[in-house]
Amino acid sequence: MQPSRRDFLKIGAVGGAAAAAFGFDLKPAFAQLRVLKIARANENRATCPYCSVSCGVIIYSIGDRSKNATPVVVHVEGDPDHPINRGTLCPKGASLEQDIVNDRRLVKPQVRRPGGTDWEDISWDNALDEIAARVKKTRDETFIETDAQGRRVNRLESIAWTGGCTDTNEFNYVVGKTMRGLGVVHLENQARV
């Protein structure tokens, strides 16, 4: 026998009517359907890091927040209260969970030395020290005090800074002050909010 869609609906309706007639209470079954995998998860609001739209996201993680427990991200969705995206996400934002929970994700700094072919892991302290040394070396070698007419300009055209949409206003303020203090003139920020 090949039941049609109409037969399936008839059987379902008869079964539901019989369950209700004989006193079966289906409310607990329907209530159980509403329990989500995020019911006991911690909710954190964030900003999608991909483009300058700055969509709001809600990241759900499960973990008891004790000292030795690592929370695990179980779900990411658009923030319906966010004024920019109102709960919607593009395909990149919707796949954010796959980027967070990925065994190939880099979690420590790496460097490939000149002439080398392999990346090596280094500590955060070493990475910051190397960046600071290279910024200082570049500034010392390329800082422009005066232009061709002899006017004082005090600028550094060999370093540029691009901020991102996930940076806070406070972070961007401090970075702007720091870059201008170094003499950097090429400053940009992708966020337009």
TAFENLIN-V345030 format. One record per residue. N is the residue number from 1. RES is the residue in three letters. NEAR is the number of other C-alpha atoms within 10 Angstrom. D_CENTER is the distance of its C-alpha to the mean C-alpha in Angstrom with 2 decimals. Layout:
n;res;near;d_center
N;RES;NEAR;D_CENTER
N;RES;NEAR;D_CENTER
//
This chain:
n;res;near;d_center
1;MET;3;52.08
2;GLN;5;49.19
3;PRO;7;47.89
4;SER;9;46.58
5;ARG;8;43.70
6;ARG;9;46.32
7;ASP;11;47.86
8;PHE;11;44.53
9;LEU;11;44.06
10;LYS;12;47.67
11;ILE;11;47.30
12;GLY;12;44.12
13;ALA;12;45.86
14;VAL;12;48.99
15;GLY;12;47.06
16;GLY;13;45.15
17;ALA;12;48.43
18;ALA;12;50.17
19;ALA;13;47.51
20;ALA;12;47.78
21;ALA;10;51.60
22;PHE;8;52.01
23;GLY;8;49.91
24;PHE;11;46.68
25;ASP;11;43.89
26;LEU;11;40.76
27;LYS;9;38.67
28;PRO;8;37.29
29;ALA;9;36.32
30;PHE;10;34.49
31;ALA;9;32.83
32;GLN;9;31.61
33;LEU;9;29.92
34;ARG;9;27.75
35;VAL;10;26.39
36;LEU;9;22.84
37;LYS;11;21.00
38;ILE;15;18.78
39;ALA;11;21.97
40;ARG;12;21.79
41;ALA;19;18.05
42;ASN;18;16.39
43;GLU;16;14.29
44;ASN;11;11.43
45;ARG;15;10.18
46;ALA;15;6.98
47;THR;19;6.08
48;CYS;21;4.60
49;PRO;18;4.46
50;TYR;15;7.39
51;CYS;15;10.43
52;SER;15;12.38
53;VAL;16;12.72
54;SER;21;10.02
55;CYS;25;9.97
56;GLY;25;9.67
57;VAL;27;8.30
58;ILE;20;10.10
59;ILE;22;9.19
60;TYR;22;12.64
61;SER;19;13.78
62;ILE;19;17.38
63;GLY;13;19.05
64;ASP;12;21.81
65;ARG;10;20.15
66;SER;8;23.22
67;LYS;6;23.36
68;ASN;7;23.44
69;ALA;10;21.23
70;THR;12;17.77
71;PRO;15;15.73
72;VAL;14;14.68
73;VAL;18;11.95
74;VAL;17;14.24
75;HIS;19;12.73
76;VAL;22;9.90
77;GLU;19;11.49
78;GLY;23;11.76
79;ASP;21;13.06
80;PRO;14;16.77
81;ASP;11;17.51
82;HIS;17;15.17
83;PRO;10;17.64
84;ILE;14;15.78
85;ASN;17;14.88
86;ARG;14;16.96
87;GLY;16;15.24
88;THR;17;15.02
89;LEU;18;12.31
90;CYS;11;13.16
91;PRO;8;13.41
92;LYS;14;10.32
93;GLY;22;8.19
94;ALA;16;10.68
95;SER;14;10.24
96;LEU;19;6.65
97;GLU;17;8.82
98;GLN;16;10.82
99;ASP;12;8.47
100;ILE;14;7.88
101;VAL;12;11.61
102;ASN;9;13.21
103;ASP;9;16.34
104;ARG;8;16.06
105;ARG;10;12.83
106;LEU;9;14.05
107;VAL;8;14.03
108;LYS;10;16.79
109;PRO;15;18.04
110;GLN;15;20.44
111;VAL;12;23.21
112;ARG;11;25.71
113;ARG;10;28.93
114;PRO;6;31.21
115;GLY;6;33.26
116;GLY;9;31.23
117;THR;8;29.84
118;ASP;10;27.60
119;TRP;11;24.47
120;GLU;11;25.12
121;ASP;14;22.98
122;ILE;12;23.58
123;SER;11;22.84
124;TRP;12;20.55
125;ASP;10;23.83
126;ASN;11;25.24
127;ALA;16;22.23
128;LEU;12;22.42
129;ASP;12;26.21
130;GLU;12;26.17
131;ILE;12;23.87
132;ALA;12;26.12
133;ALA;12;29.23
134;ARG;12;28.21
135;VAL;15;27.31
136;LYS;12;30.68
137;LYS;11;32.59
138;THR;14;31.23
139;ARG;19;32.00
140;ASP;11;35.44
141;GLU;11;36.33
142;THR;13;35.14
143;PHE;18;35.40
144;ILE;16;37.61
145;GLU;13;39.93
146;THR;12;42.21
147;ASP;11;42.25
148;ALA;6;45.17
149;GLN;6;47.23
150;GLY;8;46.91
151;ARG;9;44.68
152;ARG;11;42.23
153;VAL;12;38.62
154;ASN;16;36.70
155;ARG;20;33.71
156;LEU;22;31.49
157;GLU;14;30.70
158;SER;15;29.55
159;ILE;17;26.10
160;ALA;12;23.37
161;TRP;13;20.10
162;THR;12;17.14
163;GLY;16;14.53
164;GLY;17;11.09
165;CYS;20;9.93
166;THR;18;7.63
167;ASP;14;10.94
168;THR;10;13.30
169;ASN;10;16.80
170;GLU;9;18.37
171;PHE;12;16.50
172;ASN;15;17.38
173;TYR;11;20.91
174;VAL;11;21.46
175;VAL;16;20.23
176;GLY;17;22.47
177;LYS;13;25.37
178;THR;12;24.95
179;MET;17;24.82
180;ARG;15;27.74
181;GLY;11;29.56
182;LEU;17;29.36
183;GLY;19;30.70
184;VAL;21;27.73
185;VAL;16;28.33
186;HIS;15;25.57
187;LEU;14;22.69
188;GLU;12;20.09
189;ASN;13;16.84
190;GLN;14;14.93
191;ALA;15;14.06
192;ARG;10;17.05
193;VAL;8;16.62
//
